Amino acid sequence: MSCQKEAQDTREQPRRVPGSLEQLRKLYREGYSFARRWKEGGGKVVGYFCVTVPEELILAAGLLPVRLRGDPAGGTGEADKYLAPFYQTDIRSALNLLLEGRYDFVDYLVLPHSRDAVVAIYRCLRYLAQEGPVGLKLPQVYFLDMPRTQHWASSLYFEQRLREFVAKLEQWSGSSLSQHLLEEAVGAVRENRQLLAELNQMRTAHPPRLSGVEALEVIGSAMFVDKRQHSRLLRQLLGEAESLGVVGGVRLFVSGSPLDNLEFYQLVESCGAVVVAEDNCWGNRYLATEVKLSDDPLRSLALSYQRSNLCPTTYPLRRRIDYCLEQALVARAEGVIFYLREWDGAAAWEYPRLKQAFERAGLPTLCLARQKYKLEAADRDALAGELSRFVSSLRA
């Protein structure tokens, strides 16, 4: 039985898709159209990698924060001239788009101390700014150092780094970043994440009313557009929640490499499954940061981002295991898929401990290792076969 046929067999009823959901999905598909219009209207755009960069500070400075992603169809030819091929392909792809001028709307670029490939991009861009080809246009680059431990001294260190970041943002925007503006920005981001969390309950419902593909589109679109506009659409969608039909299929949790496109989820859900939760910084992990302001807003931001940083690069690993297990159990997942892209050492390093924790909790696992960023037809066929067998075993 093909994946498509299995998906048809598990569908419980035809689904009506509200207009608000279609608009959110369109924002995801359009990607950076909003950022380009913002730039054309005289605004400045700050691109960033990784959810450890505080969007609140960028918004408070009157700038538009936009998370950058790669393109599986775009290749890495330009990036490969400067960056070793053993770094993650999705991050090398994003560098490739930057070098090709496809991110020409980005005025400034913030690179955090997260995965080794992101740090390598920072070194590469610093080199190109001084020694690069004549005529190469690149955004001004800023490195945001963030400790990977949870110690008290680490939070003090990160607080100082954020104060330096504020000074740079004030320089970029040409105006001071007041506490009032920061409080407004924190409120806008908090509201947006709370609405996304409410919407996520439709996905973890039994049966779900939101598919994994739709969830990635809705959450991902929040990283491309103005938060207030995005929140208006979320409120509208929440008001239309009852009109959404259910999504049938075996309930799965997905862990592993960051997924900056829909291809893998589309493949999973074409095989009679539904992704009800994930450990993915393009998905649920974006919602993990909640900032509660105190008398010192920057200290609050530093503590919130440091303690909610659940990237595979953080220490101790126990926090990651507890978080992933909780997400899967709350979503009532029936099985777990580990999707590990080639050269993703962080995801591969933690895999054995995560697998052990899930299986002790009674959740069967499937590991799909060394996956390419760009899947060819043969790759998709091979994955479809493994996914179909796994889903069938869970259903049985």
C-alpha positions as CSV (number, residue, x, y, z in Angstrom):
1,M,0.0,0.0,0.0
2,S,1.4,3.4,-0.9
3,C,1.9,6.2,1.6
4,Q,-0.9,8.3,-0.1
5,K,-3.3,5.4,0.0
6,E,-2.6,4.8,3.7
7,A,-3.2,8.5,4.4
8,Q,-6.6,8.4,2.6
9,D,-7.6,5.3,4.6
10,T,-6.8,7.0,8.0
11,R,-8.7,10.3,7.2
12,E,-11.8,10.4,9.3
13,Q,-13.7,13.1,7.5
14,P,-13.1,15.8,4.9
15,R,-11.4,18.9,6.3
16,R,-12.4,22.5,5.9
17,V,-9.5,24.9,6.0
18,P,-10.4,28.4,7.3
19,G,-9.2,31.4,5.5
20,S,-7.0,32.5,8.4
21,L,-5.1,29.2,8.2
22,E,-4.7,29.7,4.5
23,Q,-3.3,33.2,5.1
24,L,-0.8,31.9,7.7
25,R,0.3,29.1,5.3
26,K,0.7,31.6,2.6
27,L,3.0,33.8,4.8
28,Y,5.2,30.7,5.3
29,R,5.3,29.9,1.6
30,E,6.1,33.5,0.6
31,G,8.9,33.5,3.1
32,Y,10.6,36.9,2.9
33,S,8.0,38.9,0.9
34,F,7.0,40.8,4.1
35,A,10.6,41.7,4.9
36,R,11.2,43.0,1.4
37,R,8.1,45.2,1.6
38,W,9.3,46.4,5.0
39,K,12.7,47.3,3.5
40,E,11.0,49.1,0.5
41,G,9.0,51.1,3.0
42,G,12.2,52.4,4.6
43,G,12.5,49.9,7.5
44,K,15.6,48.0,8.4
45,V,15.8,44.2,8.6
46,V,17.9,42.2,11.0
47,G,18.4,38.6,9.9
48,Y,19.3,36.0,12.5
49,F,20.1,32.3,13.0
50,C,18.7,30.2,15.8
51,V,15.9,30.9,18.3
52,T,18.4,31.9,21.0
53,V,18.5,35.4,19.5
54,P,16.1,37.6,21.5
55,E,13.7,39.0,19.0
56,E,12.3,41.3,21.6
57,L,15.4,43.5,21.6
58,I,15.4,43.8,17.8
59,L,11.7,44.8,17.8
60,A,12.2,47.3,20.6
61,A,14.8,49.0,18.5
62,G,12.2,49.5,15.7
63,L,13.9,46.9,13.4
64,L,12.3,43.8,11.9
65,P,13.7,40.4,13.1
66,V,13.7,37.7,10.4
67,R,15.1,34.2,10.8
68,L,17.1,33.0,7.8
69,R,16.8,29.5,6.4
70,G,18.3,27.5,3.6
71,D,16.9,26.2,0.3
72,P,17.4,22.5,-0.5
73,A,17.0,23.2,-4.2
74,G,19.6,26.0,-4.2
75,G,22.8,24.1,-3.8
76,T,25.9,25.2,-1.8
77,G,28.3,26.0,-4.6
78,E,29.3,29.5,-3.4
79,A,29.4,28.5,0.3
80,D,31.6,25.5,-0.5
81,K,34.3,27.9,-1.7
82,Y,34.7,29.2,1.9
83,L,33.2,26.7,4.3
84,A,34.2,23.1,4.8
85,P,31.7,20.5,3.6
86,F,31.5,18.7,6.9
87,Y,29.3,21.5,8.3
88,Q,25.5,21.1,8.3
89,T,24.1,21.5,4.8
90,D,21.1,23.5,5.8
91,I,23.3,26.1,7.4
92,R,25.7,26.1,4.5
93,S,22.7,26.5,2.2
94,A,21.7,29.7,4.1
95,L,25.2,31.0,3.7
96,N,25.0,30.2,0.0
97,L,21.8,32.3,-0.4
98,L,23.5,35.1,1.4
99,L,26.6,35.0,-1.0
100,E,24.3,34.8,-4.0
101,G,22.5,38.0,-3.0
102,R,19.2,36.4,-2.3
103,Y,19.2,37.9,1.1
104,D,19.9,41.4,-0.2
105,F,17.1,42.8,1.9
106,V,18.9,42.0,5.1
107,D,20.7,45.1,6.6
108,Y,22.3,43.4,9.6
109,L,22.9,39.8,10.6
110,V,23.1,38.3,14.1
111,L,24.9,35.0,14.6
112,P,24.6,33.4,18.0
113,H,27.0,31.1,19.7
114,S,25.0,27.9,19.0
115,R,25.9,25.2,16.6
116,D,29.5,25.0,15.3
117,A,28.3,25.7,11.7
118,V,26.7,29.0,12.8
119,V,30.0,30.0,14.4
120,A,31.9,29.0,11.3
121,I,29.6,31.2,9.2
122,Y,30.5,34.2,11.4
123,R,34.2,33.5,10.9
124,C,33.7,33.1,7.2
125,L,31.7,36.4,6.9
126,R,34.3,38.3,8.9
127,Y,37.0,37.0,6.5
128,L,34.9,37.9,3.4
129,A,34.3,41.4,4.7
130,Q,38.0,42.0,4.6
131,E,39.4,39.7,1.9
132,G,36.3,38.8,-0.2
133,P,35.8,39.5,-3.9
134,V,35.3,43.0,-5.1
135,G,31.6,44.0,-5.3
136,L,30.5,41.3,-2.8
137,K,27.7,42.9,-0.7
138,L,27.2,41.5,2.7
139,P,25.2,42.7,5.8
140,Q,27.0,44.0,8.8
141,V,27.5,40.9,11.1
142,Y,27.2,40.7,14.9
143,F,28.2,37.8,17.0
144,L,26.0,37.2,20.1
145,D,27.9,35.0,22.6
146,M,25.7,32.9,24.7
147,P,26.9,30.3,27.3
148,R,25.7,26.8,26.9
149,T,25.5,26.0,30.7
150,Q,22.9,27.0,33.2
151,H,25.1,28.3,36.0
152,W,24.5,31.6,37.8
153,A,27.8,33.0,36.5
154,S,26.7,32.1,33.0
155,S,23.5,34.2,33.3
156,L,25.5,37.2,34.5
157,Y,27.9,36.7,31.5
158,F,25.0,36.6,29.0
159,E,23.4,39.6,30.6
160,Q,26.5,41.7,29.8
161,R,26.5,40.4,26.3
162,L,22.9,41.5,25.9
163,R,23.8,45.0,27.1
164,E,26.4,45.1,24.4
165,F,23.9,43.9,21.9
166,V,21.5,46.7,22.9
167,A,24.2,49.3,22.2
168,K,24.8,47.8,18.8
169,L,21.0,47.9,18.0
170,E,20.9,51.5,19.1
171,Q,23.7,52.2,16.7
172,W,21.9,50.4,13.9
173,S,18.5,52.1,14.5
174,G,19.9,55.5,15.3
175,S,17.7,55.8,18.4
176,S,17.8,54.8,22.1
177,L,16.1,51.6,23.2
178,S,13.8,52.7,26.1
179,Q,12.4,50.5,28.8
180,H,8.9,51.4,27.6
181,L,9.7,50.2,24.1
182,L,11.2,47.0,25.4
183,E,8.2,46.3,27.6
184,E,5.9,46.7,24.5
185,A,8.1,44.4,22.4
186,V,8.3,41.7,25.1
187,G,4.5,41.9,25.4
188,A,4.0,41.5,21.6
189,V,6.3,38.5,21.4
190,R,4.8,36.9,24.6
191,E,1.3,37.3,23.2
192,N,2.3,35.7,19.9
193,R,3.9,32.7,21.6
194,Q,0.9,32.2,23.9
195,L,-1.4,32.2,20.9
196,L,0.8,29.7,19.2
197,A,0.7,27.6,22.3
198,E,-3.1,27.7,22.4
199,L,-3.2,26.7,18.7
200,N,-0.8,23.9,19.5
201,Q,-3.5,22.4,21.7
202,M,-5.5,21.8,18.6
203,R,-2.6,19.7,17.3
204,T,-2.2,17.6,20.5
205,A,-6.0,17.1,20.8
206,H,-7.4,13.6,20.4
207,P,-8.0,13.5,17.5
208,P,-5.8,16.4,16.2
209,R,-7.3,19.3,14.3
210,L,-4.0,20.6,13.0
211,S,-1.5,18.5,11.1
212,G,2.3,18.6,11.6
213,V,2.8,20.3,8.3
214,E,0.2,23.0,9.1
215,A,1.8,23.5,12.5
216,L,5.3,24.1,11.0
217,E,3.8,26.6,8.6
218,V,1.9,28.5,11.3
219,I,4.9,28.6,13.7
220,G,7.5,29.2,11.0
221,S,5.5,32.2,9.6
222,A,5.9,33.9,12.9
223,M,9.6,34.3,12.3
224,F,9.1,36.1,9.0
225,V,6.5,38.8,9.6
226,D,5.5,41.5,12.1
227,K,4.4,39.9,15.4
228,R,1.2,41.9,15.8
229,Q,0.0,41.1,12.3
230,H,0.7,37.4,12.9
231,S,-1.1,37.5,16.3
232,R,-4.2,38.9,14.6
233,L,-4.4,36.0,12.2
234,L,-3.8,33.6,15.1
235,R,-6.7,35.0,17.1
236,Q,-8.9,34.7,14.0
237,L,-7.9,31.1,13.5
238,L,-8.5,30.2,17.1
239,G,-12.0,31.7,16.7
240,E,-12.6,29.4,13.8
241,A,-11.1,26.3,15.4
242,E,-14.4,24.4,15.6
243,S,-14.7,24.6,11.8
244,L,-11.5,22.6,11.3
245,G,-12.0,18.9,10.6
246,V,-9.9,16.3,12.4
247,V,-6.7,14.9,11.1
248,G,-6.4,11.1,11.2
249,G,-3.3,8.9,11.5
250,V,-0.8,7.4,13.9
251,R,0.5,10.0,16.4
252,L,4.2,10.6,16.1
253,F,6.9,12.8,17.9
254,V,9.8,13.9,15.7
255,S,13.3,14.7,17.1
256,G,16.7,15.4,15.5
257,S,18.0,18.0,13.1
258,P,16.3,21.4,12.6
259,L,13.7,21.2,9.8
260,D,13.5,24.6,7.9
261,N,11.2,23.2,5.2
262,L,8.1,21.0,5.0
263,E,9.4,18.1,2.9
264,F,10.0,15.5,5.7
265,Y,6.7,16.2,7.5
266,Q,4.8,16.0,4.2
267,L,6.4,12.6,3.6
268,V,5.6,11.3,7.1
269,E,2.0,12.4,7.0
270,S,1.5,10.9,3.5
271,C,2.3,7.5,5.2
272,G,-0.8,7.5,7.5
273,A,0.7,9.4,10.4
274,V,0.3,12.8,12.0
275,V,3.2,14.7,13.7
276,V,1.6,15.8,17.0
277,A,4.8,17.3,18.5
278,E,8.5,17.7,17.9
279,D,11.8,18.8,19.3
280,N,12.5,21.3,16.5
281,C,13.6,25.0,16.7
282,W,11.4,25.6,13.6
283,G,8.5,24.1,15.5
284,N,7.5,23.7,19.1
285,R,10.8,24.7,20.6
286,Y,10.2,28.3,19.3
287,L,7.5,28.5,21.9
288,A,9.6,27.4,24.8
289,T,10.9,30.9,25.7
290,E,8.6,33.0,28.0
291,V,9.9,36.3,29.2
292,K,8.5,37.7,32.5
293,L,9.9,41.2,33.0
294,S,11.3,42.4,36.4
295,D,12.7,45.8,37.4
296,D,15.7,45.0,35.2
297,P,14.3,43.9,31.8
298,L,17.7,42.9,30.3
299,R,18.3,40.6,33.3
300,S,14.9,39.1,32.7
301,L,15.6,38.5,29.1
302,A,19.0,37.0,29.8
303,L,17.6,34.5,32.4
304,S,14.6,33.6,30.2
305,Y,16.6,32.9,27.1
306,Q,19.4,31.1,28.9
307,R,17.1,28.8,30.9
308,S,14.8,28.0,28.0
309,N,17.6,27.3,25.6
310,L,17.0,23.6,24.9
311,C,19.2,23.3,21.8
312,P,21.2,20.0,21.6
313,T,24.4,22.1,22.2
314,T,23.3,23.0,25.7
315,Y,24.4,21.4,29.0
316,P,23.3,19.3,30.9
317,L,21.8,16.8,28.5
318,R,19.3,15.7,31.2
319,R,17.3,18.9,30.6
320,R,17.0,18.0,26.9
321,I,15.8,14.5,27.7
322,D,13.2,15.6,30.2
323,Y,11.9,18.3,27.8
324,C,11.6,15.9,24.8
325,L,10.0,13.1,26.8
326,E,7.5,15.5,28.3
327,Q,6.5,17.0,24.9
328,A,6.0,13.5,23.5
329,L,3.9,12.3,26.5
330,V,1.7,15.4,26.7
331,A,1.0,15.0,23.0
332,R,0.1,11.3,23.5
333,A,2.5,10.2,20.8
334,E,2.5,6.5,19.8
335,G,6.0,6.5,18.4
336,V,9.1,8.6,17.9
337,I,11.1,9.3,14.7
338,F,14.7,10.5,14.9
339,Y,15.5,12.4,11.7
340,L,19.3,13.1,11.6
341,R,20.8,14.9,8.7
342,E,24.3,14.2,7.6
343,W,27.0,16.2,9.5
344,D,24.7,17.1,12.3
345,G,26.9,16.0,15.1
346,A,24.9,17.6,17.9
347,A,21.7,15.6,17.1
348,A,23.7,12.4,16.6
349,W,25.6,12.8,19.9
350,E,22.4,12.9,22.0
351,Y,20.5,10.3,20.1
352,P,21.5,7.2,22.1
353,R,20.4,8.8,25.4
354,L,17.1,10.1,23.9
355,K,16.3,6.7,22.3
356,Q,16.9,5.0,25.7
357,A,14.6,7.4,27.5
358,F,11.8,7.1,25.0
359,E,11.9,3.3,24.9
360,R,11.9,3.1,28.7
361,A,8.7,5.2,28.6
362,G,7.2,2.6,26.2
363,L,7.5,4.6,23.0
364,P,8.9,2.7,20.0
365,T,11.5,4.6,17.9
366,L,12.7,4.8,14.4
367,C,16.1,6.3,13.5
368,L,16.6,7.8,10.0
369,A,20.3,8.8,10.0
370,R,22.6,10.6,7.6
371,Q,19.8,12.1,5.7
372,K,20.6,14.6,2.9
373,Y,19.3,18.2,2.9
374,K,18.0,17.8,-0.6
375,L,16.1,14.6,-1.0
376,E,16.2,13.0,-4.4
377,A,13.4,10.7,-5.7
378,A,15.3,7.6,-4.6
379,D,15.8,9.0,-1.1
380,R,12.1,9.8,-0.8
381,D,11.1,6.3,-1.9
382,A,13.5,4.7,0.6
383,L,12.2,6.9,3.4
384,A,8.6,6.2,2.5
385,G,9.3,2.5,2.7
386,E,10.8,2.8,6.2
387,L,8.1,5.1,7.4
388,S,5.3,2.9,6.1
389,R,6.7,-0.1,7.9
390,F,7.1,1.8,11.1
391,V,3.6,3.3,11.0
392,S,2.1,-0.1,10.1
393,S,3.9,-1.7,13.1
394,L,2.5,1.0,15.4
395,R,-1.0,0.5,14.0
396,A,-0.8,-3.2,14.5
